Amino acid sequence: MKIVRGIIELVMEALETIVFVGTVYVVAYLFLFQPSAVNGASMEPNFHTGDRVIANRIAYKLHPIVLGDVVVVRSPLNPEVEFIKR
């Protein structure tokens, strides 16, 4: 009986950890960071096709966008398409 109780406690602890990490990931993905892939040569030599970037979703709310900043925007015609521009 003690073995079964120990296994159940271990499984519950693992599930709590998985739920916590998953929640942190979802909150960070939805509100803080946005991963994007570079497609095309318009950002060379800084970024190349296939490079991955992580956009900070809250930085523009704290500070205005200035000349030279790299931004990720969604296409108004197709929200699934992202543009990475300077």
C-alpha positions as CSV (number, residue, x, y, z in Angstrom):
1,M,0.0,0.0,0.0
2,K,2.9,2.4,0.8
3,I,4.4,1.7,-2.7
4,V,1.1,2.6,-4.4
5,R,0.7,5.8,-2.3
6,G,4.3,6.7,-3.2
7,I,3.7,6.2,-6.9
8,I,0.5,8.2,-6.8
9,E,2.3,11.1,-5.0
10,L,5.1,11.0,-7.5
11,V,2.6,11.1,-10.4
12,M,0.7,14.0,-8.8
13,E,3.9,16.0,-8.2
14,A,4.9,15.4,-11.8
15,L,1.5,16.5,-13.1
16,E,1.7,19.7,-10.9
17,T,5.1,20.5,-12.4
18,I,3.9,19.9,-15.9
19,V,0.8,22.1,-15.4
20,F,2.9,24.9,-13.8
21,V,5.5,24.9,-16.6
22,G,2.8,24.7,-19.3
23,T,1.0,27.7,-17.7
24,V,4.1,29.7,-17.6
25,Y,4.9,28.8,-21.3
26,V,1.4,29.8,-22.5
27,V,1.4,33.1,-20.6
28,A,4.9,34.0,-21.9
29,Y,3.9,33.0,-25.5
30,L,0.6,34.9,-25.4
31,F,1.7,38.1,-23.6
32,L,5.5,38.4,-23.5
33,F,7.3,36.8,-26.4
34,Q,6.6,35.8,-30.0
35,P,8.9,33.4,-31.9
36,S,9.1,34.1,-35.6
37,A,11.1,32.7,-38.6
38,V,13.0,34.9,-41.1
39,N,11.9,34.3,-44.7
40,G,13.7,36.2,-47.4
41,A,16.8,38.3,-47.9
42,S,15.4,41.7,-46.9
43,M,17.0,41.6,-43.5
44,E,20.5,40.5,-44.5
45,P,23.3,40.7,-43.3
46,N,21.7,40.7,-39.8
47,F,19.2,37.9,-40.3
48,H,19.2,35.2,-42.9
49,T,16.4,33.0,-44.3
50,G,15.7,30.3,-41.7
51,D,16.9,32.3,-38.7
52,R,14.6,32.3,-35.7
53,V,13.9,35.5,-33.7
54,I,12.0,36.2,-30.5
55,A,10.0,39.4,-30.5
56,N,9.3,41.1,-27.3
57,R,5.5,41.8,-27.2
58,I,5.6,44.4,-24.4
59,A,8.6,46.5,-25.3
60,Y,6.7,48.8,-27.7
61,K,4.2,49.5,-25.0
62,L,6.9,50.7,-22.7
63,H,9.1,52.6,-25.3
64,P,8.2,54.0,-28.7
65,I,9.5,52.3,-31.8
66,V,12.5,54.2,-33.2
67,L,14.5,54.1,-36.4
68,G,16.6,51.0,-36.6
69,D,14.3,48.8,-34.4
70,V,13.4,45.4,-35.8
71,V,9.7,44.7,-35.7
72,V,7.4,41.8,-36.4
73,V,4.0,42.6,-37.9
74,R,1.2,40.5,-39.2
75,S,-0.1,40.9,-42.8
76,P,-3.4,42.7,-42.8
77,L,-4.5,40.4,-45.7
78,N,-3.4,37.1,-44.1
79,P,-2.9,37.1,-40.3
80,E,-0.9,33.9,-40.6
81,V,1.9,35.7,-42.5
82,E,4.4,37.7,-40.5
83,F,6.8,40.3,-41.8
84,I,10.1,41.1,-40.1
85,K,11.1,44.7,-40.9
86,R,13.5,47.4,-39.7
